[in-house]
Every structure is written in structure tokens, then in C-alpha cells.
Amino acid sequence: MPRHDFDPASVIPDGRAPSKGRLFTPDGTQPWRGNVEGQAMEGACTVLAYGNDTVGMGPKLHMHPYDETFIVVAGRARFFVGDQVIEAEAGDVVFGPKGLPHRFENLGPGRLQTIDIHHSPRWLQVDL
């Protein structure tokens, strides 16, 4: 079924050119595999790639002044967002509202791989 959520005639291009950035190389072995800041591509979001093979491992508790969306690409994770605990697996999306401390860890077995979307043209973070 075709979608018709808006009138295409109502959308006016703003003059930005399409662009491309390199998020990670396939052979990367470090947990933080790379990031592309939105400002480098004249976009509103910054994208990070994270992955590790160690059960219990993940980023330290931290927070951002903007929302963050996590896409679990492979494996299983436990997210701690504010006072909530959310378990997620490949195919799930987890939302972390701005200002809430958060972290996540690999639940195993195997590799956890996420794509983390920071709703900001720059990556801003305070480790707690």
C-alpha cells in the first residue's frame, strides 16, 4: 500500500548537497568503531558505531544534552537509562531521552553491535 503522509509539493529543498561519510572500516576491532558528526555532512544527527565481543562490557555511564536512539544490529544488550533497565536484541530500537544518565552492556553470547544516533550535529557527552 503506497504511503501519502505529506504533499511532496510542500517540501522545498534547502540547497544542501547530498554527502557521504565513513562510519567504520569492516576490519575494526575496537569497541568504538567510528563516528560521523552531522555537522560534517550538514545534517542534524551524529552517528556512532559501537561493538564488542565481551559479555558485561559496554560504555561507561554518561549523559547528553540531546536525545539518543540506539539500534541493536547484532547480539543482545542491557540498557540502563535513568532508573529503567531495558533488554534488547538484534532488530530492537531503544530511545534515551536527553539528560538521563545511561549506559549499556553486552549480554552475550557473542558480539553486540549497535548504531547510536545522537540527535545533534555534534557529539557532546559527559562521563559520570
C-alpha positions, -999 to 999 in steps of 0.1 A, spaced: 0 0 0 15 33 -10 20 60 17 9 96 13 20 112 46 26 147 31 23 167 0 56 165 -19 49 200 -34 51 214 1 88 204 6 113 229 -6 150 217 -9 172 239 12 203 238 -10 223 213 9 241 188 -13 240 150 -7 271 138 12 289 107 24 310 100 55 329 69 66 315 55 98 338 25 102 360 0 84 348 -36 84 381 -48 99 379 -26 130 385 -43 163 380 -15 189 346 -11 206 341 24 193 345 18 157 338 53 145 315 83 143 303 108 117 292 141 131 261 156 115 278 190 111 304 174 87 275 164 64 253 195 71 229 172 89 210 172 123 222 139 137 256 123 146 260 86 141 283 63 160 291 26 156 298 5 187 306 -32 191 323 -56 215 326 -94 220 328 -94 258 298 -102 280 293 -74 305 313 -49 286 299 -15 274 303 22 276 306 40 310 276 57 325 273 91 307 247 116 295 240 140 266 221 173 263 200 158 235 181 125 228 199 94 217 185 64 197 202 30 198 197 4 171 208 -31 181 222 -46 149 236 -78 163 236 -96 197 218 -87 229 222 -58 252 210 -45 286 204 -7 286 203 13 318 185 46 311 177 68 341 161 43 365 148 19 339 165 -13 326 157 -24 291 168 -56 275 171 -55 237 182 -78 209 191 -75 172 164 -56 154 153 -36 185 155 2 189 160 18 223 153 55 230 173 75 256 158 109 264 182 139 268 195 145 303 191 109 315 223 91 325 226 59 305 249 30 296 246 -4 281 264 -38 282 267 -69 261 245 -97 274 260 -123 251 265 -148 238 287 -133 210 291 -99 196 270 -69 204 269 -43 176 249 -11 178 244 20 157 239 50 180 221 81 167 228 113 186 201 138 178 226 166 175 250 178 147 279 174 173 287 146 197 285 161 232 290 138 263 298 139 300 311 107 316 297 102 351 
